[in-house]
Amino acid sequence: MTAPIRIAMWSGPRNISTAMMRSFGARPDTSVVDEPFYAAYLAASDADHPMRAEVLASQPTNWRDVVRGLLADPSADRPIAYQKHMTHHMLPDFGLDWMGQVRNAFLIRAPEAVLASYAVKRGEATLADIGVVRQSEIFAREADRLGHAPPVVEGRDVLADPARILARLCNALDIPWTPAMLGWPAGRRDTDGVWAPAWYDAVEKSTGFGPPPADAAVHLPPALQRIADQARPCYEQLARWKIA
C-alpha cells in the first residue's frame, strides 16, 4: 500500500482556493476536504457569515475533532488527501502542532485584489477577515519547523500558466504531476462545503483555470485601502518565496 500523503493548502478568502481544490480533486489519486475548520471558527468567534447555521450543523465545532479527522488515513485508492484551509479560520486558540504531519503550501493574492473581491460579496471587511497576517504567521511557523520556506504559489501565476506552476508545486510537494489537474467537470461536488451556494457560483460553472484578471489598478475606498496597506508587508513577505 502506498503511504498516505496529506497536503494542507493555506489561503485567504477570494483567491482561487476552490479552483485549486477542483484541480487536486481531478487527480485520480487524491481526495479533498473543504475548509474543515469553518464551523469551529464560527462557533468560537460568533462571526456572522452567510449560511452560519448550516455550516455549524455540517462540521465538528471543536478544533481537536477536526484535527483527528484530518490526520485519519486516506482511502487506499486515493492515498493523497488535499485539505483546503482558510487562514482566518485558524484562531489563536486552535492548535497547530498537527501541521508537522502534513505537507503545507501557501496560496497568496495581493491584499488590494482580495479586498476588492471581498467587498463585492460581503461589503465590509477587517484585517482579520482576509487572513493575510495569520497566513504569514503560519508560514513563518512552518518555515521554522522545516528550516526552509515551504511552497508558495500566487493565484494569478497559476491562472497565467497553470501547467508550469502546478508542475513545480507538485515537485515541491514531492508528488507526481499529472495534466489531469488542468480540467474538471462543471457543477457542484459532494465534497463542497454546505456554504457553496453563497460562494461557489463561478467555480461551479468552470471546467478549468480561467485567465488571470486584468492588470488594471485596484481603487479601494479609504477604509479598505488602510486595511490593504496594513496587510501588504505580510503579503510581500510570502511573495518573496513564491514559485515562478
Buried (B, 14 or more C-beta within 10 A) or exposed (E): EEEBBBBBBBBBBBBBBBBBBBBBBBBEBBBBBBBBBBBBBBBBEEEEBEBBEBBBEEBBBEBEBBBEEBEEEBEEEBBBBBBBBBBBBBBEEBEBEBBEEBBBBBBBBBBBBBBBBBBEEBEEBEBBBBBBBBBBBBBBBBBEBEEEBBBBBBBBBBBEBBEEBBBBBBEBBEBEBBEBBBBBEEEEBEBBBBBBBBBBEEBBEBEBBBEBEEEEEBEBEEEBBEBBEBBBEBBEBBBEBBBE
